[in-house]
Amino acid sequence: NTAEGEKYACCPLPPYLEGSGCVIEEDDNAGRPLRDVCFHLLKLYSDRHYDLDQLLDPRSVTSDPLDYRLSWHLWEVLRALHYTHLFRQGWGVLNASYAAQLESEGLWEWAVFVLLHEPDTQ
């Protein structure tokens, strides 16, 4: 029972933004507000064709936009559950970014493992 433009609750922000109050952080790429990964999972549950790019964005979990650990593992779980509507480019970015992150930590064996999941064999 609130007015059209009036908010009655704060947006579900990622954990690292929770203490900042009722603020909407804008995404630099598409102008979409940042949301918590749990919010995206609930949206995916209610709409099987929900945009996976938002869900797998590292900033929905951590303040480091180059930390692809949870995003890559979450994508592998979603693929096992037959959620396959992520574009090949997004899939490639997840694989390459996580592999580069692992390699920079000296874990090149795991980086090779991640790259074996690459959809484009070329």
C-alpha positions as CSV (number, residue, x, y, z in Angstrom):
1,N,0.0,0.0,0.0
2,T,2.7,2.5,-0.9
3,A,2.8,5.2,-3.5
4,E,4.0,4.2,-7.0
5,G,7.5,5.7,-6.6
6,E,7.9,5.0,-2.9
7,K,10.0,2.0,-1.7
8,Y,9.0,0.0,1.4
9,A,12.2,-2.1,1.6
10,C,15.8,-2.0,0.6
11,C,17.0,-3.8,-2.5
12,P,18.6,-7.2,-1.9
13,L,22.2,-6.0,-2.2
14,P,25.3,-8.3,-2.3
15,P,26.8,-9.0,1.1
16,Y,29.6,-6.5,0.7
17,L,27.1,-3.7,0.1
18,E,24.6,-4.6,2.9
19,G,25.8,-2.0,5.4
20,S,25.6,0.9,2.9
21,G,21.8,1.4,3.5
22,C,19.1,1.5,0.9
23,V,21.2,2.3,-2.2
24,I,21.0,1.0,-5.7
25,E,24.5,0.3,-7.2
26,E,24.4,0.6,-10.9
27,D,26.2,-1.8,-13.2
28,D,28.6,-0.1,-15.5
29,N,28.0,-2.4,-18.4
30,A,24.2,-2.6,-18.8
31,G,22.7,-0.1,-16.3
32,R,21.2,-2.9,-14.3
33,P,21.3,-2.6,-10.5
34,L,23.4,-5.0,-8.6
35,R,21.5,-7.7,-6.6
36,D,22.6,-10.5,-4.3
37,V,23.3,-13.9,-5.9
38,C,20.5,-15.4,-3.7
39,F,18.0,-13.0,-5.2
40,H,19.1,-14.1,-8.7
41,L,18.7,-17.7,-7.7
42,L,15.2,-17.1,-6.5
43,K,14.4,-15.3,-9.7
44,L,15.8,-18.3,-11.7
45,Y,13.7,-20.7,-9.7
46,S,10.5,-18.7,-10.5
47,D,11.5,-18.1,-14.2
48,R,13.6,-20.9,-15.7
49,H,14.7,-18.5,-18.5
50,Y,16.0,-15.7,-16.2
51,D,19.1,-14.0,-17.4
52,L,22.1,-16.0,-16.3
53,D,24.6,-13.1,-17.0
54,Q,23.3,-11.2,-14.0
55,L,23.3,-14.3,-11.8
56,L,26.9,-15.2,-12.7
57,D,28.3,-11.7,-12.4
58,P,31.1,-11.9,-9.8
59,R,29.9,-8.6,-8.3
60,S,26.7,-10.2,-7.1
61,V,28.9,-12.1,-4.6
62,T,32.1,-10.1,-4.0
63,S,33.4,-6.6,-4.5
64,D,36.3,-7.9,-6.7
65,P,34.9,-8.0,-10.3
66,L,37.7,-10.3,-11.3
67,D,37.0,-13.0,-8.8
68,Y,35.3,-15.7,-10.8
69,R,35.6,-18.6,-8.3
70,L,31.9,-18.8,-7.1
71,S,30.6,-17.8,-10.5
72,W,32.3,-20.6,-12.4
73,H,31.4,-23.3,-9.8
74,L,27.8,-22.0,-9.7
75,W,27.6,-22.2,-13.5
76,E,28.8,-25.8,-13.5
77,V,26.1,-26.6,-11.0
78,L,23.5,-24.9,-13.1
79,R,24.7,-26.7,-16.2
80,A,24.3,-30.0,-14.3
81,L,20.7,-29.0,-13.6
82,H,20.1,-28.4,-17.3
83,Y,20.2,-24.6,-17.3
84,T,21.9,-24.0,-20.6
85,H,20.8,-20.6,-21.8
86,L,24.0,-18.8,-21.2
87,F,25.6,-17.5,-24.4
88,R,28.8,-19.2,-25.5
89,Q,30.6,-15.9,-25.1
90,G,29.6,-15.6,-21.5
91,W,30.6,-19.2,-21.0
92,G,34.0,-18.6,-22.5
93,V,34.5,-15.5,-20.4
94,L,33.8,-17.5,-17.2
95,N,36.2,-20.3,-18.2
96,A,39.0,-18.0,-19.4
97,S,38.7,-15.6,-16.4
98,Y,38.6,-18.3,-13.8
99,A,41.5,-20.1,-15.5
100,A,43.6,-16.9,-15.6
101,Q,42.8,-16.4,-11.9
102,L,44.0,-19.9,-11.1
103,E,47.1,-19.6,-13.2
104,S,48.0,-16.3,-11.5
105,E,47.9,-18.1,-8.2
106,G,50.3,-20.8,-9.5
107,L,47.5,-23.4,-9.8
108,W,48.1,-24.1,-13.5
109,E,46.9,-27.7,-13.3
110,W,43.5,-26.5,-12.1
111,A,43.5,-23.8,-14.8
112,V,43.9,-26.5,-17.4
113,F,41.0,-28.4,-15.8
114,V,38.8,-25.3,-16.1
115,L,39.8,-24.8,-19.7
116,L,38.7,-28.3,-20.5
117,H,35.2,-27.1,-20.0
118,E,35.5,-24.6,-22.8
119,P,32.5,-25.1,-25.2
120,D,34.4,-23.9,-28.3
121,T,37.0,-26.6,-29.2
122,Q,38.7,-24.4,-31.7
